[in-house]
Amino acid sequence: MKVMGLLILYEFYERHSGCVAQIHAWIAEAKEAEWATPNGIKTRYPKASFLPDNRVIFNIKGNSYRLATKVYYERQIIIVERIGTHAEYNRWRF
């Protein structure tokens, strides 16, 4: 998939250096993936959360961080919308 919005991730891990390796791993996996449906994501990330409008929330570093994305399966694009700590995620509105 093509991953868009990487700057959001880079800026985040500059402030939260403890998740650099996990974010890089997620980026690499997402770029290699060819997810055609939510089931494809669920197979690799069983704890991912699926919201309306093709939004997917990934747990990063054992659920310490939450990564909000929007997935365009037919176009093979995943857009990073935001990332935050679990506490920050609890305040987000979708």
C-alpha positions as CSV (number, residue, x, y, z in Angstrom):
1,M,0.0,0.0,0.0
2,K,1.0,3.6,-0.4
3,V,1.3,5.2,3.0
4,M,0.5,8.9,3.2
5,G,1.0,11.2,6.1
6,L,4.3,9.9,7.3
7,L,5.3,13.3,8.6
8,I,2.7,12.9,11.3
9,L,4.5,9.7,12.5
10,Y,8.0,11.2,12.2
11,E,7.0,14.3,14.3
12,F,5.3,12.0,16.8
13,Y,8.3,9.8,17.4
14,E,10.6,12.8,17.8
15,R,8.6,13.5,21.0
16,H,8.1,9.8,21.9
17,S,11.4,8.1,21.1
18,G,10.3,4.9,22.8
19,C,8.2,3.9,19.8
20,V,10.5,4.6,16.9
21,A,11.2,0.9,16.1
22,Q,7.5,0.0,16.3
23,I,6.5,2.8,14.1
24,H,9.1,2.0,11.5
25,A,8.0,-1.7,11.6
26,W,4.4,-0.7,11.0
27,I,5.4,1.6,8.1
28,A,7.4,-1.2,6.5
29,E,4.6,-3.7,6.9
30,A,1.9,-1.3,5.6
31,K,4.0,-0.5,2.5
32,E,4.4,-4.2,1.7
33,A,0.8,-5.0,2.4
34,E,-1.9,-5.5,-0.2
35,W,-4.9,-5.3,2.0
36,A,-8.1,-5.6,-0.1
37,T,-10.6,-5.7,2.8
38,P,-10.6,-5.1,6.5
39,N,-10.2,-8.9,6.9
40,G,-6.7,-8.6,5.5
41,I,-5.7,-6.1,8.1
42,K,-7.5,-8.1,10.9
43,T,-5.4,-11.2,9.9
44,R,-2.1,-9.4,10.5
45,Y,-3.4,-7.0,13.3
46,P,-6.1,-8.9,15.2
47,K,-6.4,-6.1,17.8
48,A,-6.9,-3.3,15.3
49,S,-10.2,-1.5,15.6
50,F,-12.5,-0.8,12.7
51,L,-14.6,2.4,12.6
52,P,-17.1,3.6,10.0
53,D,-15.8,5.2,6.8
54,N,-12.9,2.8,6.4
55,R,-11.0,4.1,9.5
56,V,-8.7,1.7,11.2
57,I,-7.1,2.2,14.6
58,F,-3.8,0.3,15.1
59,N,-2.2,-0.4,18.5
60,I,1.4,0.5,18.6
61,K,3.8,-0.8,21.2
62,G,1.5,-3.0,23.1
63,N,-1.4,-0.5,23.0
64,S,0.7,2.3,24.5
65,Y,0.0,4.4,21.4
66,R,-3.0,4.5,19.0
67,L,-2.5,5.1,15.3
68,A,-5.6,6.4,13.4
69,T,-5.7,5.8,9.7
70,K,-8.1,5.9,6.8
71,V,-7.8,3.0,4.3
72,Y,-8.7,3.2,0.6
73,Y,-8.6,-0.5,-0.2
74,E,-9.3,-0.3,-4.0
75,R,-6.6,2.4,-4.5
76,Q,-4.2,0.6,-2.1
77,I,-3.7,3.8,-0.1
78,I,-3.5,4.2,3.7
79,I,-3.6,7.7,5.1
80,V,-2.2,8.4,8.6
81,E,-4.6,10.8,10.3
82,R,-3.1,11.0,13.7
83,I,-1.2,9.1,16.4
84,G,-1.3,9.6,20.1
85,T,-0.9,8.0,23.5
86,H,-3.7,5.8,24.7
87,A,-4.9,8.6,27.0
88,E,-5.0,11.1,24.1
89,Y,-6.9,8.6,22.0
90,N,-9.6,8.5,24.6
91,R,-10.3,12.2,24.0
92,W,-10.4,11.9,20.2
93,R,-13.7,12.3,18.4
94,F,-14.3,10.5,15.1
